[in-house]
């Protein structure tokens, strides 16, 4: 009976998130427009300026648009993860988060479901983006579209967990602007999303080290390899470890006796 | 299982060193409607956050139908229906979708959930409007949906945190009547936080909270006798030394 309770609650949370997503068309369109602008405008402009050498998983010379596509997939998931956490801060301010928190289920499970729901939404967005990119003749091997799914689930969960963690620290919606400047942009720009590691190394050793250890880079590489039917073990272990660390910290952050609630409320 | 719907013992809580609740204690029996009366800042919302486990209980004890909220959190929360002060409905979803979400969180089977949703919405005259978006409903109707939602899993205690704030007089009256009728109908117990004295019925119990302390606790005649006053208004004024409600 208890397992059924968990099962129903999980589908309830995922169903609600998907319903909300479907009803908020602007959110869907903006989530899609952002990476497409990068692909059609930014990448097209840089096509001539940047030469991409042959490096795994690619077996031939590739266009910059092809290189940047996994990075833009990562961008979709990064923004989605942060958007989920933004909506959690909003929900907490507005009160609807309370309905979830007073459900008779362990808090870690409720947060986990929320994370799966957010990831499901981001995977949907990614496939639509890949569809548009395909029409623009940025094609991966056909099986790659299938292999990329588990990679997307893991990277989505890792970035979502980071968002959850941040939402447990942010007390007010206004503080969220800082997340844009101090989390999203540095994570995206100091990664392998836009340039390969060797290219970054040419300009700055420090930047190279940061990009190498940036969990977002690892998530992007996991996606990049999966899209070309290859498994990047290092990126997988790194992304999985980052997920476990972020998720554990987020659960602690939402624990009433250890985290956010204590800081907000103090003790007796 | 304990017969007491809610038991609060020796409960204290502070925000950054400032005491919000100081050794608060009272209990609610099944089928009892208890009004938690206090001026703004008395500690009502803090007490609700502790009963719903949004805050951690560090000093004192809270039990719901005999289940300790700290040690048996899930069993205790399953006994609880809550209507928060701010609306917690999803504005872009329909009445039905909002209620289904709640039944899923409580692990209810689809068939049972459907039946319970129909029962509760009919009781609140909202069944016909089940496919309307929450955004299309007025404040009074939204509140009805929230109360119906809080009752779907048949809790033994219904917590209402100033549910009539911002409503017009007829909506307010309707909700006060509905909730009192619910108590009359069954074994439901209610803890209703308010600062509006006209929401109190003669059969209700009263807990007067002021500056984090319980100033009076019991049936209305008992509180009036204690204070030597003839009306709740006067008794409240005396107990809170004229604090503004």
Interface residues (C-beta under 8 A of the other chain):
Chain A: X1 X4 X5 X6 X8 X9 X11 X12 X13 X15 X16 X19 X20 X23 X24 X94 X95 X96 X98 X99 X100 X101 X102 X103 X104 X105 X106 X256 X257 X261 X262 X264 X265 X266 X267 X268
Chain B: X12 X13 X14 X15 X16 X17 X21 X46 X49 X52 X53 X54 X55 X56 X57 X58 X59 X60 X73 X74 X75 X77 X78 X80 X82 X84 X85 X86 X87 X88 X89 X90 X92 X93 X97 X100 X101 X102 X103 X104 X105 X106 X107 X108 X109
